[in-house]
Amino acid sequence: MSAEGTTQTSIEYIQHHLTFLSSGEGFWSFNIDSLFFITVTGLIFSG
């Protein structure tokens, strides 16, 4: 959360949430939340 008296621009808000649950930097970064939901969705639809 932001401290009192400071405002967060929409760009800062989006950048924060795009990198929130990622591991690593650059090309080899992994989005942990995306991997989790892909796995769960695959298990649900595979039978």
Contacts in CASP RR format, 6 or more apart in sequence:
PFRMAT RR
TARGET T0000
AUTHOR 0000-0000-0000
METHOD contacts of the structure
MODEL  1
MSAEGTTQTSIEYIQHHLTFLSSGEGFWSFNIDSLFFITVTGLIFSG
2 8 0 8 1.000
8 16 0 8 1.000
20 33 0 8 1.000
21 31 0 8 1.000
21 32 0 8 1.000
21 33 0 8 1.000
22 29 0 8 1.000
22 30 0 8 1.000
22 31 0 8 1.000
22 32 0 8 1.000
23 29 0 8 1.000
23 30 0 8 1.000
23 32 0 8 1.000
24 30 0 8 1.000
END
